[in-house]
Amino acid sequence: MGNYYQGKKVWLTGASSGIGEAMAKSLARQGAELVISGRRKEKLQELASELRTLAENREPHVLAFDLGSNADREEAIEVVKQLWWAPDLLILNGGLSQRSLVMETNLEVYSNLMEVDYLANVHLSKAFLEEWVTKGEGQVAVTSSLVGKFGTPYRSGYAAAKHALHGFFDTLRAERAGDGLKVTILCPGFIHTQVSVNALTGDGSALGEMDQAQAKGMSAPRFAEKALKAIAKNKAEVYIGGKEVLGVYLKRLLPSVFRKMIGRAKVR
Ligand SMILES: NC(=O)c1ccc[n+]([C@@H]2O[C@H](COP(=O)([O-])OP(=O)(O)OC[C@H]3O[C@@H](n4cnc5c(N)ncnc54)[C@H](OP(=O)(O)O)[C@@H]3O)[C@@H](O)[C@H]2O)c1
C-alpha cells in the first residue's frame, strides 16, 4: 500500500486529546498535511509544535472551534475551503461521552450530546460532498463507539448519538460509493483517554473522574495505529479494543444472552 497518508490533506477533529492527539502524531510522522481541531487553542498550538518536530518542520494548521456551535462550524468549514477547497480525508473524531442514568439526566444533556456527537459530524461531512463528488474521490472517517452498536447503562444519550452516526454514514456510503466516496466508521472499545473525565453527568457538569475501564483500556497510540490502518484499507466499520469488542458479536448471535449480560456489565 506504500505510505497511504504521505501528502494527504487531512482535517482532524478532537485532536487536542486522547485518540485524536495520537492520530495527529501518527499522521504527521507519515507525511500528512494537517488541520487540527478542538476547542482548546493553546493545547492545539502545543501539539502543533510537537507535530512540526515529528514532520520535519511541516506546519500543521490550528483551527480551534466548538463542534456544538452551528456558527463556529460554518466558519471552520469556510477556513478549510479557503485553504484546500476540500480535505482529501476528513476524520471526525471529536466527541463527548456521558455517565448518568436516564432517570437523572436533564433534557439539555441529550440535546448537547446529539449536537456535538451527531449533528456536528453531519454538518462537517456534508460541507465537502459536492467537492468530493466533482473530484470523483473523497474520504471520511468518523469515530463512533462500541456503544454505537449496543446501548449500555449510563450512556443513553451518548449511545443514541453514536447509533445515529451509523444510520447517517451507512446511508452516505450507500448513496455515494459510486462517486468514489469512502466512509469508515471506527468503533473504539475502552481506550485510555480523558473521555470519562470529560463525560457529562445528568446536570451537564463533567464527571471529572477516570473510569476503571478506561484506565485499563488500550493505549491511544495503539488505537490510532489500528484505526489509521483501517482507514487506509477503506474498511466500512471496525471494532477496536479489548474483549469488550465481543459484545458486538454476542448481541448479533445471542441477543437474549447479551441483553441479560449488559444490564449487569461493569461499565462505570
Ligand atoms: N476513549 C474511549 O474509551 C472511547 C470509546 C468509544 C468512543 N470514543 C470516542 O473517541 C473520540 C475521541 O475521544 P477520546 O477518547 O480521545 O476522549 P478525550 O480525550 O476526551 O478527547 C475528546 C476530544 O474531542 C474534543 N471535543 C469534545 N467536545 C468538543 C466540542 N464541543 N467542540 C470541539 N471539540 C470537542 C476535545 O477537544 P477540546 O476539549 O479541546 O474541545 C478532545 O480533543 C470521541 O468521539 C469519543 O466519543 C472514545
The ligand as a Gaussian input file, in Angstrom:
#p B3LYP/6-31G(d) Opt

LIG

0 1
 N      -11.760000       6.592000      24.965000
 C      -12.717000       5.704000      24.797000
 O      -12.799000       4.730000      25.558000
 C      -13.714000       5.879000      23.692000
 C      -14.611000       4.823000      23.449000
 C      -15.524000       4.953000      22.429000
 C      -15.553000       6.088000      21.648000
 N      -14.687000       7.109000      21.893000
 C      -14.755000       8.292000      21.036000
 O      -13.452000       8.676000      20.632000
 C      -13.456000      10.052000      20.279000
 C      -12.238000      10.722000      20.921000
 O      -12.393000      10.715000      22.337000
 P      -11.176000      10.446000      23.337000
 O      -11.384000       9.110000      23.903000
 O       -9.907000      10.786000      22.726000
 O      -11.594000      11.474000      24.512000
 P      -10.960000      12.866000      25.022000
 O       -9.582000      12.623000      25.497000
 O      -11.969000      13.408000      25.957000
 O      -10.911000      13.759000      23.687000
 C      -12.095000      14.299000      23.134000
 C      -11.730000      15.258000      22.025000
 O      -12.944000      15.812000      21.478000
 C      -12.882000      17.237000      21.516000
 N      -14.188000      17.833000      21.806000
 C      -15.069000      17.476000      22.775000
 N      -16.127000      18.307000      22.771000
 C      -15.893000      19.219000      21.786000
 C      -16.600000      20.345000      21.290000
 N      -17.773000      20.732000      21.807000
 N      -16.071000      21.059000      20.276000
 C      -14.865000      20.696000      19.735000
 N      -14.151000      19.638000      20.141000
 C      -14.664000      18.914000      21.159000
 C      -11.900000      17.567000      22.635000
 O      -11.294000      18.828000      22.400000
 P      -11.437000      20.096000      23.380000
 O      -11.533000      19.590000      24.774000
 O      -10.188000      20.900000      23.093000
 O      -12.665000      20.776000      22.895000
 C      -10.887000      16.433000      22.508000
 O       -9.910000      16.761000      21.538000
 C      -14.796000      10.603000      20.754000
 O      -15.667000      10.715000      19.645000
 C      -15.299000       9.537000      21.709000
 O      -16.705000       9.527000      21.799000
 C      -13.768000       7.031000      22.900000

